[in-house]
Amino acid sequence: LSACAAGVTAALLTHPMDTVKSCLQADLFGTTYNNIVRAMAVILQDAGWGGLFVGVFPRTLMTVIAFFISTTMHEMYIGFKRTRVHSSADTLHQRLSGASL
C-alpha cells in the first residue's frame, strides 16, 4: 500500500505541470500558450489555482487502479510460477525415483 500512496502523492504533486503541458500540447499553433510561463499565467488568470488541478481526481483514480491491477497480476504470476515449479519438481522426483517406469 505504500507504493500506492507514493503514486497518489506523485500524481498530486505533478498534476499542475501536467495540466500546463496538456494546454501547451493542445494549442497546436501557440496562439494562446506560447511557453510554460505564459500557459501557467493564463490558467491562473482564467481559473485560479483550481485550474491547475482540473482532472486530478480521474488521474489519481487511474493511478490507484493501475496499482491494484499490477499488484494483482504480480501475485497471480508468483502463484503460477510457484505452482509450476512445485509441479516440475514433483515430476522430476517421480522420474528419478523410477515411479514412472
N, C-alpha and C positions, 0 to 999 in steps of 0.2 A: 503493500500500500504506500510505502514511502516513495516509490518510483512514480506512482500515480499523483501523489501530492506535489512532487517535484515537477511533473509535466504540467499540472494545472498552474502552478506558480510561474513557470516559464511562459506558458500561454498568456497569462495575465500581464506579465511584465513586458512581453514583446509585442502585444497586440497593438498598442498605439503606433509603433513603427510599421507594423504590418498593414495597418489602415492607410498610413501615408503612402506606402509602397503600392498598395492597390489603387489608390487615387492616381498616382503617377502613371501606372500601367494603363488605367482606363482612359486617361486623357492622351489619346494617341498623337495628337498634333501639338501638345504642350500649350494649349491656349489658356487653360485655367491654372494648371500646376506645372510650372516650367522647371522647378527644382524642389528639393526637400524642404527647405526653409519656407518657400512660398506656399507649398502644399500644406504644411502644418499651420501656417498663419491663416490661410483661407478656411481650413477646417475649424480652427479655434474661433474665428470670427463668425462663421456661419452657424456652427452648432455648439460651441463651447467645448469644455473639456470632455463632456459626454460624447461628443462627436468622434473622439479618438477611440472610444470603446464600443462603437456600434458593431454589433456582431460578435461581441466577446462571449456571450452565452453559447451560441452554436459552436464556436471554435473550441471552447473549453469542454463542452459535451462531446465533441468529436475526439478530443484528446483522451477523455476518460473511457469512451467506448473502444477506441483503438488499444488502450492499455489492457482492458479486460479481454479483448479478442486475442491479443498477442500472448497474454499470460495463460489463457485457456489453451491456446494452440501449443504453447510450450509444455504445459503439463500433460496434454494428450500425447505429444511426441515422446516425452520422457517415459510415460506409461507404456506406450507402444514399444519403445526401444527396450525397456526393462523386460517386458513380456517376451519379446523376440529373443533376447539374449538368454533368458532362462530356458526357453523352448529349444534353442540351438544347443545349449549346454546339456540338456536332458537327452536330446537326440545323439549327441556325440558320446555321452556316457553309455547309452544303450549300445551303440555300435562298438565301443571299446570293450564293453563287458561281455559281448557276444550274445546279447539278448535278442538281437535282430537276425541271428543266423538260423 
